[in-house]
Amino acid sequence: MLAFASTPACAGISDLPPAGYKSIWVVPGVINNVNNGTAFVCTAHQATTLGIEVFNAAGGTAVGSALGIALAAGETATVMTQTIPNLSGATDLGIGSTFQGSARVMTIDGKVSCSAFVLVNSGLGAGHALPVVKAKGQKGQ
């Protein structure tokens, strides 16, 4: 079951994730505005349930989240802050507000590898990659 929440799933990025989830990755530099959106692309190493929460610069309440994304081993999911052309099959958080902030990637009993990047939402022009760091102490990229 895939669940979207426009209201916070929890109090903030440094707080505990929603029940059953474990924070795996943190992504600083998330941007959403008229010209740009952020995409998160995650591949499961084993069957798991993926969740992503996006936070504004204050780090408080989530501005959007996608929970309950079921992935089979080897399957890839893409979640984005808004519709970005040329990313078919992506889960769109539909965040209408302009913000800069961060995100956390969570799973239920699984391992995932993720990348994140900011793209021009017109589908034209280049974007840039964002760092994806371990949620519990950075050990490099």
N, C-alpha and C positions, 0 to 999 in steps of 0.2 A: 504494500500500500504506500503510495506516495502522498506526503502531506505538505502543503504549503502554509506558511504562517506569515501574515503581514504584521502580526503583533509578536512581541518577543517570546521566544521559547524558553528563555532564561534571562537572568539579570544582566550579564555582561560577559565579555570574552575571557576575563580572568576567573569567572565563577565556574562552578561545576556545569558540565554539559547536560542536556536533557537526559532523563532516566534511561539507563541501558546503554548510552553512548560513551565512548572514550575519545578524548581529543587526541588526534594523531599529528596534525599539521596546523601551523598558523601562517597566514598569508598577510604581511603588511603591504600597504600601498594600494589597496583596492580603491578604484575610482568609478564613479557613476555620474554622468552628466549628459547634457544634450549631445555632445560629440563622441563620448567614450563610454564603453561598458567593460566589465571585467568578466572573463571566462575562467572556469576551473575545470580541468580535465583530469579525471582520476581513473586508474585501472586497478582492478582487484587482483590480488595475488591468490586469493581463495574466496569462496563464496562469502558474501557479507552484506550488510545493510549500511549504506552511506548516508551521511547527513552533512550539510554545509550551512553555517550561519554567518551572516554578514553584519558587521557593526560599524557605526559611524566613528568619527575621530575621537569622541569622548570615551569610546569603549564600553558604553553603557548598554542600553537595550538594543536588541537585534533589530535591524531595519528590514530584514528578510531572512527566510530560511527555507530549506528543502530537507525534509526528513523522510526516512523510509524508502530510499532508493535502493531496491534490491539488485545486487550484482552477482553474476556467476563468476567463477574463477576465469580470469583472462578478459572479462568484459570491461568496457570503458563507458563512463558516463561523463557528460558535459553539462555543467550548470553555469548559467550566466546571470548577471544582474539585470539585463534587459535584452530585448531581441537584437541580435547581431547577425546581419546577413552572412550567408555562407556557412553558418554553423547549424546544419540541419540535425534534427533529433535531439537538440539540447533542451534541458529543463530551464525555463525562463522564470526567474524570481519575480519579474515584473516590478522592480523597484523604481518608482517614479521620481523619487527625490534625488537631488544632487548632493553628493557627499564624497568625502575621502575617509578611508578608515581601514579596516582589517577584516579578516574572515578566519574561521576555524573549520577544519575538515575533521569529521568524526566518523567512527565506525562502530558497529556492534560485532564484536568477536571476529575481526578480520584485519588484513593488512592491505593497504593501497599505496600506490605511487601516484603522485599528483604533480601537475604543473599548473601555473596560473599566468594569465597575461591580460593586459589592457589592449583593447582593439578599438579602432575608429568605427562607430556604429553605422556609418554609411556603407561599410564594406570596402571602401577605398582607402588606401594609405596603409602605412605600417603601424604596428602596435609595439609594445615592449613587454618583455617577460618580467614577472614579479618573483621575488624570493619566496620559497616555500621552506619553512624551517620546522624542526621538531617541536611539538608542543611542550615537551618537558625537557628543556635545556638544549640549546643549539649545539650540534656536532658538525656543522658545515652544511653545504648544499649538496 
